[in-house]
Amino acid sequence: MNDLFPLAFKRLRPLGRGASGRVWLAEGPSGLVAVKLATTPGGLRRELEALRAVQHRYVARLIDWSPNGDWIAMEYASNERADVWGRGQPMPVLVELAAQAAEALAHIHGLGMVHGDLKPSNVLVAEDGTARLIDLGLARGRELPALDLGGTLGFIAPEILRGERPGPEADMYGLGVLLYHLLTRHAPFRDADPAALGYLPLTTLPEPPSSLRPRLPRALDDLVLALLARRPASRPSPALKVAGLLRAALSTPPRAPLVGMAREREILRRHVVDLLDGKPATIVLHGTAGSGRRTLIRECVRAAQREGVRVVPGGSDRRALLAELGQGSPAIVALDGNAQGVETLVVRIITERPPCLTLVRADRPMMKTARLGGRHLCPSPLSLEDVARVLEGLEMDRRRAEEFHRLSRGTPGTLLGLALGISVSDDTLEPIARQVLALISTGPQTITTLAERVGLSEHRLLDHVEPMIDRGLLTASGDGAWLMEARTDNG
């Protein structure tokens, strides 16, 4: 197609290339504009129709156009991409930008359309710091059938990779990718081979952003992961509600740092996806006290819950537990491998193959389960950099990392115990630990109840409680919801 620039505008310099045309900075009767020229005759017709329908303060405004879709002129607010602009910006500013993008998506969805290609380069930042969504070339009505694969690898929702028709949930996934980029400066999925981005969203789940950015608010961490859920129905919606959730999430306390054990955490995330694809599994997490087994189990259970998997309490009657696991829908259960009769129960689960992911915390490998196909994982110790990031997350001097790494030998439970000043001796227990022990002495308590009674958030309470569990003062139920005195644990 001939490069016929519209006569009403003076071409200044190239700005880039979109999905359906080249973009130029130009000067027109009312000032600077971004002019997009179609690469094929009428190639901008779909984007023109979308822009004529969409009028929102966080979407680049349509100024002028060619009736046949050969060119369009849009508001020029900036040429600074969200991911480039976001480097060094404080977290509240980044979250506000994502909330504005969510408001724009809400407007687009309200018109019966989806954007179809939300990514950092399609969110520009104006001089006043507000968002401008651009490139609606893939926007489509929800009533239309699925078209050829569109979008950009690394940002496409899993359902689009499977060839399904995109809905508003696909845009919410794109919003999650955008936010992940802004907060961590990393993509949710990374691989040296770009082609891997075409299958990784189908085979695994993203690493929590709090693993890459210390002191991320707990609700924000959860919301980003929920937006990136593999199942569209599990993602938060509608978009306008998500905008409010993003802003509210900033007021929640930070999550305790989850670092290290990258290999084991990735294996568990892949098993959650396998479960959703109809492949049950049993995994024995074995190691010494404080090695990180509970952390791995808790993170895996949370990932499964975000995908709509049922969590079955592991402390129930054995026969009732087997019946519950066999109900048909995918389930996850966490068991204490040191409790009496658990190995026999696990053997039955492996043999009967109910649709569940079974996680077993044990001190040593369970050879009977291994012979039947059960998988074993032993958490790897924290590296020196892992310890430094934990200290940073606890607002401690990361320069002491070498000292704490040497004393803890990379064992997470020991590290937390040292960092928080918790000792096995009752005489040296800090006040919160003594208060928790006094409350639990009257009977098992839920984490939620304990947090309310001692006046802490749940995650801060866990910071104090986990070293006590790892040192043998307390024990937890398989799903981690209940705490009790160690001597009363009967599995």
Secondary structure as UniProt FT lines:
FT   TURN            7..8
FT   STRAND          10..17
FT   STRAND          21..28
FT   TURN            29..30
FT   STRAND          31..38
FT   TURN            41..44
FT   HELIX           45..53
FT   TURN            57..58
FT   STRAND          62..65
FT   TURN            67..68
FT   STRAND          71..75
FT   HELIX           82..85
FT   TURN            86..88
FT   HELIX           91..110
FT   TURN            111..112
FT   STRAND          113..114
FT   HELIX           120..122
FT   STRAND          123..125
FT   TURN            127..128
FT   STRAND          131..133
FT   TURN            137..138
FT   STRAND          140..141
FT   TURN            142..143
FT   TURN            153..155
FT   HELIX           158..161
FT   TURN            162..163
FT   HELIX           168..184
FT   HELIX           194..198
FT   HELIX           200..203
FT   HELIX           209..211
FT   TURN            214..215
FT   HELIX           218..227
FT   HELIX           232..234
FT   HELIX           239..249
FT   TURN            250..251
FT   HELIX           262..276
FT   TURN            277..278
FT   STRAND          281..286
FT   TURN            289..290
FT   HELIX           293..306
FT   TURN            307..308
FT   STRAND          310..312
FT   TURN            314..315
FT   HELIX           318..325
FT   TURN            326..327
FT   STRAND          331..336
FT   TURN            337..338
FT   TURN            340..341
FT   HELIX           342..352
FT   STRAND          356..362
FT   HELIX           367..371
FT   TURN            372..373
FT   STRAND          375..377
FT   HELIX           384..393
FT   TURN            394..395
FT   HELIX           398..400
FT   HELIX           401..408
FT   TURN            409..410
FT   HELIX           412..420
FT   HELIX           426..428
FT   HELIX           431..440
FT   TURN            441..442
FT   STRAND          445..446
FT   HELIX           447..454
FT   HELIX           458..470
FT   TURN            471..472
FT   STRAND          474..476
FT   TURN            478..479
FT   STRAND          482..485
FT   HELIX           486..488
//
